């Protein structure tokens, strides 16, 4: 048996090139799937604005919990939600730090809204 060094190195180089190509393709497939998953997660994740809601007379006033900036106002929860959606499209709102009485009224209105929807 005759050992040819040139053929051996050509075989090693061809094997390394083939291995590199296969690993590169697998890595690209994994990266593409991860990129799509992250993009889908970012698209579904909405930014949340936490609001304090107070009632003066018959009107509810919503202010940001962190900065006390005015957000919106409305006569009931449905109007608050509608005006919030008009002013902040793509954002999600949550109410924090409301008084017990206001919180109970808003929960009652929320239950009525879910029954009719």
C-alpha positions in Angstrom: 0.0 0.0 0.0 1.3 3.3 -1.0 0.5 6.4 1.1 0.0 9.6 -0.9 0.4 12.7 1.3 -1.1 15.0 -1.3 -4.3 13.0 -1.6 -4.6 12.8 2.2 -4.4 16.6 2.5 -6.9 17.1 -0.3 -9.3 14.7 1.5 -8.8 16.5 4.8 -9.4 19.9 3.2 -12.5 18.6 1.4 -13.8 17.1 4.6 -13.3 20.3 6.6 -15.0 22.4 3.9 -18.0 20.0 3.9 -18.2 20.1 7.7 -17.9 23.9 7.8 -20.7 24.1 5.2 -23.0 21.8 7.1 -22.4 23.5 10.5 -22.9 26.9 8.9 -26.2 25.9 7.4 -27.4 24.4 10.7 -26.3 27.5 12.5 -28.2 29.8 10.0 -31.4 27.7 10.4 -31.2 28.0 14.2 -30.5 31.7 14.1 -33.4 32.3 11.7 -35.8 30.4 14.0 -34.6 32.3 17.1 -34.8 35.6 15.3 -38.4 34.9 14.2 -39.3 33.8 17.8 -37.9 37.0 19.3 -39.6 39.2 16.7 -42.9 37.5 17.4 -42.4 38.0 21.1 -41.7 41.7 20.6 -44.7 42.2 18.3 -47.1 40.7 20.9 -45.6 42.5 23.9 -47.3 45.8 24.5 -45.9 48.5 26.6 -47.9 49.1 29.7 -48.9 52.4 31.2 -50.0 52.3 34.8 -52.6 54.8 35.7 -54.2 56.2 38.9 -57.9 56.8 38.4 -59.8 59.3 40.5 -63.4 60.4 40.3 -64.5 64.0 40.6 -68.2 64.5 40.3 -69.4 62.1 37.5 -66.1 62.1 35.6 -63.2 59.7 36.0 -59.7 61.1 35.5 -56.7 58.9 34.7 -53.1 60.0 35.4 -49.8 58.2 35.0 -48.8 56.5 38.2 -45.1 57.3 37.8 -45.3 61.0 36.6 -48.8 62.1 37.5 -49.2 63.3 33.9 -52.8 63.4 32.6 -53.8 60.4 30.4 -57.5 60.7 29.7 -61.0 61.2 31.2 -64.3 59.7 30.8 -67.8 59.3 32.2 -67.4 55.5 32.6 -64.9 52.7 32.1 -65.9 52.1 28.5 -65.2 55.8 27.7 -61.9 55.7 29.6 -60.8 52.6 27.6 -61.9 54.2 24.3 -60.1 57.4 24.9 -57.0 55.7 26.2 -56.9 53.6 23.0 -57.3 56.7 20.9 -54.5 58.6 22.6 -52.1 55.7 23.1 -52.5 53.1 20.3 -50.3 50.1 20.8 -50.1 50.5 24.6 -51.8 48.6 27.3 -53.2 50.3 30.4 -53.6 49.2 34.0 -55.1 50.9 36.9 -53.2 51.0 40.2 -53.6 52.9 43.4 -57.3 53.8 43.1 -59.5 54.3 46.1 -61.5 51.3 47.3 -64.8 53.0 46.3 -63.6 53.9 42.8 -62.0 50.5 42.4 -65.4 48.8 43.2 -67.3 51.0 40.8 -64.8 50.3 38.0 -64.8 46.5 38.6 -68.6 46.5 38.5 -68.5 48.4 35.1 -65.9 46.0 33.9 -68.1 43.0 34.7 -71.0 44.7 32.9 -68.8 45.3 29.8 -67.7 41.7 29.7 -71.3 40.5 29.9 -72.4 42.6 27.0 -69.3 41.8 24.8 
